[in-house]
Amino acid sequence: MKEIFKIIIRLYWLIVPHKLKGICLFGESCSKHVFRILENQGTKAGLKALFYRFKVCRTPFLIRKNKENNQYEVHLCNGDVVKEELINPYHLKKNKVNSK
């Protein structure tokens, strides 16, 4: 089963044009993250990672600067907080420009 999901992800990488994929909130794209989890932790963990990423990537989020450590964080609508090192630099750069 794990190999089938990995083949599907590889086909996605080959078939879907880059322009249609959008810009991922996370530094590691959702498909690369799920592929890595599938390889390292197995099918169950990979599916869990897929559903989590799909759920949080398509919901509104807020980027805030943490005053304690002076780093940016993404606050997801489900209450999760994503630290700066896991955020796609595109969103950080966009947020810094908009906050000036």
OpenMM code with the backbone's topology and positions (N, CA, C; nanometers):
from openmm import Vec3, app, unit

residues = "MET LYS GLU ILE PHE LYS ILE ILE ILE ARG LEU TYR TRP LEU ILE VAL PRO HIS LYS LEU LYS GLY ILE CYS LEU PHE GLY GLU SER CYS SER LYS HIS VAL PHE ARG ILE LEU GLU ASN GLN GLY THR LYS ALA GLY LEU LYS ALA LEU PHE TYR ARG PHE LYS VAL CYS ARG THR PRO PHE LEU ILE ARG LYS ASN LYS GLU ASN ASN GLN TYR GLU VAL HIS LEU CYS ASN GLY ASP VAL VAL LYS GLU GLU LEU ILE ASN PRO TYR HIS LEU LYS LYS ASN LYS VAL ASN SER LYS".split()
positions = [
    Vec3(0.0818, -0.1199, 0.0000),
    Vec3(0.0000, 0.0000, 0.0000),
    Vec3(0.0864, 0.1265, 0.0000),
    Vec3(0.1932, 0.1205, 0.0794),
    Vec3(0.2842, 0.2343, 0.0874),
    Vec3(0.3412, 0.2676, -0.0498),
    Vec3(0.3790, 0.1667, -0.1238),
    Vec3(0.4385, 0.1887, -0.2564),
    Vec3(0.3379, 0.2491, -0.3537),
    Vec3(0.2126, 0.2121, -0.3422),
    Vec3(0.1078, 0.2689, -0.4289),
    Vec3(0.0959, 0.4186, -0.4040),
    Vec3(0.0940, 0.4589, -0.2764),
    Vec3(0.0848, 0.6014, -0.2441),
    Vec3(0.2086, 0.6772, -0.2926),
    Vec3(0.3242, 0.6164, -0.2814),
    Vec3(0.4459, 0.6808, -0.3292),
    Vec3(0.4424, 0.6981, -0.4811),
    Vec3(0.3892, 0.6007, -0.5528),
    Vec3(0.3750, 0.6119, -0.6987),
    Vec3(0.2783, 0.7241, -0.7346),
    Vec3(0.1686, 0.7340, -0.6604),
    Vec3(0.0704, 0.8413, -0.6850),
    Vec3(0.1358, 0.9783, -0.6655),
    Vec3(0.2154, 0.9922, -0.5607),
    Vec3(0.2834, 1.1199, -0.5357),
    Vec3(0.3835, 1.1496, -0.6471),
    Vec3(0.4575, 1.0495, -0.6897),
    Vec3(0.5534, 1.0704, -0.7995),
    Vec3(0.4816, 1.1119, -0.9283),
    Vec3(0.3682, 1.0500, -0.9562),
    Vec3(0.2887, 1.0888, -1.0740),
    Vec3(0.2403, 1.2328, -1.0618),
    Vec3(0.1970, 1.2700, -0.9433),
    Vec3(0.1556, 1.4085, -0.9174),
    Vec3(0.2700, 1.5042, -0.9493),
    Vec3(0.3912, 1.4706, -0.9048),
    Vec3(0.5065, 1.5559, -0.9318),
    Vec3(0.5339, 1.5667, -1.0810),
    Vec3(0.5124, 1.4580, -1.1551),
    Vec3(0.5410, 1.4576, -1.2984),
    Vec3(0.4317, 1.5217, -1.3829),
    Vec3(0.3062, 1.5000, -1.3456),
    Vec3(0.1942, 1.5376, -1.4313),
    Vec3(0.1423, 1.6792, -1.4057),
    Vec3(0.1258, 1.7162, -1.2804),
    Vec3(0.0641, 1.8458, -1.2480),
    Vec3(0.1676, 1.9568, -1.2665),
    Vec3(0.1356, 2.0569, -1.3492),
    Vec3(0.2289, 2.1675, -1.3710),
    Vec3(0.2542, 2.2452, -1.2413),
    Vec3(0.3753, 2.2958, -1.2290),
    Vec3(0.4157, 2.3691, -1.1089),
    Vec3(0.3223, 2.4875, -1.0798),
    Vec3(0.2765, 2.5543, -1.1836),
    Vec3(0.1897, 2.6715, -1.1666),
    Vec3(0.0564, 2.6368, -1.1009),
    Vec3(0.0106, 2.5144, -1.1193),
    Vec3(-0.1183, 2.4740, -1.0622),
    Vec3(-0.1072, 2.4238, -0.9190),
    Vec3(0.0129, 2.4005, -0.8719),
    Vec3(0.0306, 2.3444, -0.7385),
    Vec3(0.0138, 2.4466, -0.6266),
    Vec3(0.0319, 2.5719, -0.6541),
    Vec3(0.0192, 2.6722, -0.5500),
    Vec3(0.1447, 2.6823, -0.4645),
    Vec3(0.1396, 2.7702, -0.3674),
    Vec3(0.2534, 2.7917, -0.2791),
    Vec3(0.2184, 2.7351, -0.1426),
    Vec3(0.2950, 2.6383, -0.1003),
    Vec3(0.2683, 2.5703, 0.0257),
    Vec3(0.3009, 2.6625, 0.1432),
    Vec3(0.2218, 2.6522, 0.2468),
    Vec3(0.2442, 2.7272, 0.3698),
    Vec3(0.3728, 2.6831, 0.4389),
    Vec3(0.4012, 2.5562, 0.4311),
    Vec3(0.5176, 2.4995, 0.4978),
    Vec3(0.6396, 2.5046, 0.4072),
    Vec3(0.7575, 2.5066, 0.4671),
    Vec3(0.8820, 2.5076, 0.3907),
    Vec3(0.9000, 2.3823, 0.3074),
    Vec3(0.8614, 2.2696, 0.3625),
    Vec3(0.8630, 2.1444, 0.2882),
    Vec3(0.7229, 2.1242, 0.2313),
    Vec3(0.7124, 2.1117, 0.1003),
    Vec3(0.5800, 2.0999, 0.0384),
    Vec3(0.5050, 1.9803, 0.0951),
    Vec3(0.3748, 1.9857, 0.0854),
    Vec3(0.2909, 1.8796, 0.1415),
    Vec3(0.3228, 1.7443, 0.0787),
    Vec3(0.3401, 1.7415, -0.0532),
    Vec3(0.3674, 1.6130, -0.1179),
    Vec3(0.5030, 1.5575, -0.0763),
    Vec3(0.6044, 1.6441, -0.0635),
    Vec3(0.7363, 1.5966, -0.0196),
    Vec3(0.7315, 1.5496, 0.1258),
    Vec3(0.6568, 1.6215, 0.2087),
    Vec3(0.6425, 1.5841, 0.3493),
    Vec3(0.5758, 1.4473, 0.3615),
    Vec3(0.4656, 1.4287, 0.2917),
    Vec3(0.3925, 1.3017, 0.2991),
    Vec3(0.4787, 1.1887, 0.2432),
    Vec3(0.5489, 1.2134, 0.1338),
    Vec3(0.6367, 1.1119, 0.0753),
    Vec3(0.7440, 1.0695, 0.1763),
    Vec3(0.8047, 1.1675, 0.2430),
    Vec3(0.9078, 1.1384, 0.3426),
    Vec3(0.8513, 1.0583, 0.4601),
    Vec3(0.7332, 1.0962, 0.5072),
    Vec3(0.6697, 1.0238, 0.6175),
    Vec3(0.6355, 0.8810, 0.5741),
    Vec3(0.5847, 0.8658, 0.4524),
    Vec3(0.5553, 0.7312, 0.4020),
    Vec3(0.6805, 0.6436, 0.4030),
    Vec3(0.7902, 0.6981, 0.3547),
    Vec3(0.9146, 0.6212, 0.3501),
    Vec3(0.9666, 0.5859, 0.4884),
    Vec3(0.9628, 0.6812, 0.5803),
    Vec3(1.0259, 0.6623, 0.7110),
    Vec3(0.9367, 0.5972, 0.8160),
    Vec3(0.8042, 0.6246, 0.8094),
    Vec3(0.7173, 0.5806, 0.9182),
    Vec3(0.6049, 0.4878, 0.8741),
    Vec3(0.5846, 0.4739, 0.7444),
    Vec3(0.4842, 0.3805, 0.6959),
    Vec3(0.3544, 0.4444, 0.6492),
    Vec3(0.2630, 0.3579, 0.6052),
    Vec3(0.1382, 0.4018, 0.5425),
    Vec3(0.0471, 0.4769, 0.6380),
    Vec3(0.0266, 0.4235, 0.7563),
    Vec3(-0.0655, 0.4876, 0.8515),
    Vec3(-0.0205, 0.6295, 0.8864),
    Vec3(0.1070, 0.6467, 0.9169),
    Vec3(0.1607, 0.7794, 0.9488),
    Vec3(0.1555, 0.8711, 0.8266),
    Vec3(0.1824, 0.8152, 0.7080),
    Vec3(0.1766, 0.8945, 0.5852),
    Vec3(0.0368, 0.9464, 0.5567),
    Vec3(-0.0633, 0.8613, 0.5745),
    Vec3(-0.2017, 0.9049, 0.5538),
    Vec3(-0.2429, 1.0095, 0.6571),
    Vec3(-0.2002, 0.9908, 0.7791),
    Vec3(-0.2307, 1.0887, 0.8846),
    Vec3(-0.1683, 1.2242, 0.8493),
    Vec3(-0.0428, 1.2223, 0.8021),
    Vec3(0.0250, 1.3457, 0.7615),
    Vec3(-0.0458, 1.4105, 0.6430),
    Vec3(-0.0916, 1.3291, 0.5487),
    Vec3(-0.1639, 1.3806, 0.4317),
    Vec3(-0.2925, 1.4514, 0.4729),
    Vec3(-0.3716, 1.3879, 0.5567),
    Vec3(-0.4987, 1.4485, 0.5989),
    Vec3(-0.4759, 1.5741, 0.6821),
    Vec3(-0.3752, 1.5720, 0.7679),
    Vec3(-0.3460, 1.6906, 0.8486),
    Vec3(-0.3037, 1.8065, 0.7600),
    Vec3(-0.2086, 1.7823, 0.6706),
    Vec3(-0.1607, 1.8892, 0.5838),
    Vec3(-0.2723, 1.9411, 0.4934),
    Vec3(-0.3528, 1.8514, 0.4394),
    Vec3(-0.4606, 1.8942, 0.3510),
    Vec3(-0.5588, 1.9826, 0.4276),
    Vec3(-0.5866, 1.9472, 0.5498),
    Vec3(-0.6811, 2.0228, 0.6321),
    Vec3(-0.6263, 2.1615, 0.6670),
    Vec3(-0.5014, 2.1707, 0.7115),
    Vec3(-0.4497, 2.2989, 0.7585),
    Vec3(-0.3971, 2.3880, 0.6466),
    Vec3(-0.3572, 2.3298, 0.5349),
    Vec3(-0.3041, 2.4122, 0.4257),
    Vec3(-0.4134, 2.4892, 0.3524),
    Vec3(-0.5346, 2.4455, 0.3644),
    Vec3(-0.6426, 2.5073, 0.2887),
    Vec3(-0.7368, 2.5893, 0.3767),
    Vec3(-0.6875, 2.6264, 0.4934),
    Vec3(-0.7677, 2.7079, 0.5835),
    Vec3(-0.6946, 2.8396, 0.6074),
    Vec3(-0.7661, 2.9403, 0.6528),
    Vec3(-0.6994, 3.0687, 0.6810),
    Vec3(-0.5934, 3.0530, 0.7901),
    Vec3(-0.4907, 3.1350, 0.7813),
    Vec3(-0.3865, 3.1343, 0.8835),
    Vec3(-0.3417, 3.2770, 0.9075),
    Vec3(-0.2766, 3.2969, 1.0195),
    Vec3(-0.2292, 3.4294, 1.0579),
    Vec3(-0.0814, 3.4197, 1.0922),
    Vec3(-0.0014, 3.5076, 1.0340),
    Vec3(0.1409, 3.5103, 1.0662),
    Vec3(0.1634, 3.6233, 1.1653),
    Vec3(0.2211, 3.5881, 1.2793),
    Vec3(0.2496, 3.6871, 1.3839),
    Vec3(0.3960, 3.6772, 1.4250),
    Vec3(0.4462, 3.7882, 1.4752),
    Vec3(0.5817, 3.7882, 1.5288),
    Vec3(0.5720, 3.7670, 1.6794),
    Vec3(0.6422, 3.6676, 1.7291),
    Vec3(0.6451, 3.6382, 1.8716),
    Vec3(0.7389, 3.7380, 1.9381),
    Vec3(0.6866, 3.8165, 2.0314),
    Vec3(0.7673, 3.9212, 2.0951),
    Vec3(0.8737, 3.8640, 2.1885),
    Vec3(0.8519, 3.7427, 2.2393),
    Vec3(0.9478, 3.6828, 2.3315),
    Vec3(1.0772, 3.6414, 2.2625),
    Vec3(1.0652, 3.5775, 2.1468),
    Vec3(1.1861, 3.5294, 2.0781),
    Vec3(1.2115, 3.6005, 1.9450),
    Vec3(1.1287, 3.6984, 1.9124),
    Vec3(1.1451, 3.7807, 1.7921),
    Vec3(1.1431, 3.6982, 1.6629),
    Vec3(1.0663, 3.5888, 1.6629),
    Vec3(1.0523, 3.5054, 1.5444),
    Vec3(0.9063, 3.5006, 1.5021),
    Vec3(0.8871, 3.4738, 1.3726),
    Vec3(0.7516, 3.4635, 1.3202),
    Vec3(0.6925, 3.3262, 1.3498),
    Vec3(0.5615, 3.3234, 1.3649),
    Vec3(0.4865, 3.2000, 1.3844),
    Vec3(0.3609, 3.2068, 1.2994),
    Vec3(0.3178, 3.0921, 1.2517),
    Vec3(0.1901, 3.0837, 1.1812),
    Vec3(0.0897, 3.0234, 1.2787),
    Vec3(-0.0208, 3.0938, 1.2972),
    Vec3(-0.1292, 3.0453, 1.3823),
    Vec3(-0.2391, 2.9922, 1.2911),
    Vec3(-0.2620, 2.8620, 1.2988),
    Vec3(-0.3617, 2.7964, 1.2151),
    Vec3(-0.4984, 2.8043, 1.2822),
    Vec3(-0.6026, 2.7904, 1.2022),
    Vec3(-0.7381, 2.8032, 1.2555),
    Vec3(-0.7743, 2.6919, 1.3536),
    Vec3(-0.7012, 2.5803, 1.3528),
    Vec3(-0.7303, 2.4732, 1.4477),
    Vec3(-0.6554, 2.4927, 1.5799),
    Vec3(-0.5817, 2.6026, 1.5934),
    Vec3(-0.5101, 2.6331, 1.7166),
    Vec3(-0.3633, 2.5952, 1.7148),
    Vec3(-0.3193, 2.5199, 1.6152),
    Vec3(-0.1787, 2.4818, 1.6065),
    Vec3(-0.0928, 2.6032, 1.5720),
    Vec3(0.0309, 2.6016, 1.6201),
    Vec3(0.1265, 2.7085, 1.5911),
    Vec3(0.2464, 2.6460, 1.5208),
    Vec3(0.2837, 2.7040, 1.4069),
    Vec3(0.3970, 2.6558, 1.3277),
    Vec3(0.5119, 2.7536, 1.3474),
    Vec3(0.6257, 2.7028, 1.3877),
    Vec3(0.7439, 2.7859, 1.4120),
    Vec3(0.8068, 2.8329, 1.2811),
    Vec3(0.8828, 2.9410, 1.2900),
    Vec3(0.9407, 3.0073, 1.1727),
    Vec3(1.0238, 2.9138, 1.0853),
    Vec3(1.0985, 2.8225, 1.1448),
    Vec3(1.1862, 2.7364, 1.0644),
    Vec3(1.1094, 2.6391, 0.9755),
    Vec3(0.9802, 2.6203, 1.0015),
    Vec3(0.8993, 2.5295, 0.9199),
    Vec3(0.8135, 2.6023, 0.8171),
    Vec3(0.8157, 2.7352, 0.8199),
    Vec3(0.7313, 2.8159, 0.7308),
    Vec3(0.8042, 2.8396, 0.5985),
    Vec3(0.7275, 2.8368, 0.4901),
    Vec3(0.7818, 2.8665, 0.3581),
    Vec3(0.8334, 3.0111, 0.3577),
    Vec3(0.9579, 3.0343, 0.3169),
    Vec3(1.0140, 3.1701, 0.3154),
    Vec3(0.9303, 3.2687, 0.2345),
    Vec3(0.8580, 3.2213, 0.1346),
    Vec3(0.7720, 3.3087, 0.0545),
    Vec3(0.6711, 3.3803, 0.1434),
    Vec3(0.6078, 3.3080, 0.2339),
    Vec3(0.5060, 3.3676, 0.3207),
    Vec3(0.5681, 3.4623, 0.4223),
    Vec3(0.6875, 3.4313, 0.4695),
    Vec3(0.7556, 3.5210, 0.5631),
    Vec3(0.7914, 3.6520, 0.4945),
    Vec3(0.8442, 3.6416, 0.3736),
    Vec3(0.8838, 3.7618, 0.2985),
    Vec3(0.7604, 3.8467, 0.2688),
    Vec3(0.6521, 3.7826, 0.2276),
    Vec3(0.5270, 3.8524, 0.1964),
    Vec3(0.4740, 3.9226, 0.3220),
    Vec3(0.4798, 3.8548, 0.4363),
    Vec3(0.4294, 3.9110, 0.5609),
    Vec3(0.5147, 4.0304, 0.6060),
    Vec3(0.6469, 4.0201, 0.5900),
    Vec3(0.7359, 4.1302, 0.6295),
    Vec3(0.7102, 4.2542, 0.5447),
    Vec3(0.6822, 4.2347, 0.4162),
    Vec3(0.6528, 4.3459, 0.3259),
    Vec3(0.5199, 4.4106, 0.3649),
    Vec3(0.4183, 4.3296, 0.3935),
    Vec3(0.2857, 4.3818, 0.4266),
    Vec3(0.2801, 4.4465, 0.5643),
    Vec3(0.3726, 4.4126, 0.6543),
    Vec3(0.3657, 4.4662, 0.7889),
    Vec3(0.4412, 4.5980, 0.8029),
    Vec3(0.5073, 4.6424, 0.6962),
    Vec3(0.5813, 4.7696, 0.7030),
    Vec3(0.4898, 4.8872, 0.6840),
] * unit.nanometer
topology = app.Topology()
chain = topology.addChain("A")
for resn in residues:
    res = topology.addResidue(resn, chain)
    for name in ("N", "CA", "C"):
        topology.addAtom(name, app.Element.getBySymbol(name[0]), res)
